[in-house]
Amino acid sequence: MFVDAAEMLAEHESGSDPIRRYEDKDGKVHYTTAPLPERIDKRAAQTRMVREQIQKKRFVTAQELQDWANTVDGAPGKNKVLSFANEFVDNVNIFCSKVAIHPGRKDAKVYSFGKSPHEFGDEIMKRRKPSTLTKATP
């Protein structure tokens, strides 16, 4: 009964000292009237930043996302940014796929917003670098 009551109060966050629900790093659920721990607020901010970056770019490679994360204050680190991005993939709004951007190289992991990465033909062509292999002339 106490947990049900806490859940109900946390859901509505009403009153002068609203009850807030959060999970710690081990996944345990806690209830508090204090502001949420900074770790939770920081993660929420980082999550929002990554999602906004994918939406803004509409088509971004994993490498570009990692490079962006290294240069922006408050963004998740280079190694964590892809974990954040993978959480958003729902194949409705945000997609993730391997795309052949550079001929002769392995496919690049790409995140896109609004449509499948394979539907961004113009964007792929802009990023495509000419193959370093040339045909021998007779």
N, C-alpha and C positions, 0 to 999 in steps of 0.2 A: 504494500500500500504506500509506503514512504517513497519508493522509487517511482511509482505511478504519479504520485502527487508532485514530486520533484520534476518529472518529465513534463507534466502539464504546466507547471509554473515556468519552467525553462522555455517551453514552447511560446508562451505569451510574453515573457519578459516584462511583466507589469509590476507596478508598485514602486515604492521609493527605493527599495533595495532588490532589484530584479535578480532572479536566480538564473544563472547561465550554466549550460551544459558544455563540457569539453572532454576530449579524450587525450590522455597523455601519450608519450612516445611508445608505451607498451600496449596501447589500445584500451586501457582501463578508463571507464567513464567516471567523471567527477562532476560535482555540482558546486557552484560558488556564487556568493553575492559580490565578490570582489571582481575587478576588471579581469578579463581573461589573461592568462599568462602570456608573456611577450612572444614565446615560441609559437603559440597558436596564431597570434596576430601577424607575426613575421611570415609564417607559412601562407596565411591567407593573402597577404600582400604580394608575395612571390608568385603564388598561383595566379592571381589576377594579372600580374605583369606579363607572365608567359602567355596566358590566353590572349591578352590584348596585343601582344607582339605578333602572334600567329594571325589574328584577325586583321591587324593593320597591314601586314605583309601579304596576306592571302595565299602566298606560296613561298615557303622557306625551307631550305635544306637543313638537316640536322647540324651540319657544320656551321652554317650561318647562325643558327639559333645558339650554338655553343659560343661562337665568337661574340655575339651580341651579349650573352650572359656575362662574359668576361669584362665587358666595358661599361656595364650599367650598374650603378650603386643600388643595392637592395635586391638585385636579381639573384636567383639561385646560382650556385657555382656551375662551372662548365660540366662537371660530371652529373649534377643533379637536374639540370634543366631539361634533359630528355625524359627523365622520370616524370617530371611535372607535365611535360607536353603529352606523354603517353596516357596520362590520366584523362585527358580531354577527348581522346579519339573515340568518336561514337559513330563514325561513318554516316552521319546525318549532317552535322555542321562542320566538324573537324575530322579530316581524313589523314591517314598516314600510309605511305606506300613507298616502294623502291622504284626509282625512275632512272632511266638511262639518260643522263644529262650530257655526259662526255663520252663520245664514241671511243671504244677500246678500253675504257675504265669500268670498274665495277659500278653497279647502280647506286645512286645516292638515296639515302632515306630522306623523304620529303614530307612535310606537314602542310596541309592546305586547309583553307576555310571556304566553305560554301559549295565546293565541288571536288571531285576526285583529282589528285595531282596529275593524272594522265590527261585530264581535260584542259590543262594549262599549257597547251601547245606553244603559244606565243612566248610565254615566260620561259619555257624550256629552251626554245630556239635562241632567245636572248642570252641565256647563260651558257649555251653550248660553245665549247671551244673547238676549233678545228683539230682534226686528228693530226698527230705528229707524224703519222705514217704517210708517205707519199708514194704514188705509183711510179714504178720505173718506166721511163720513156724509152721506146725502142730506138 
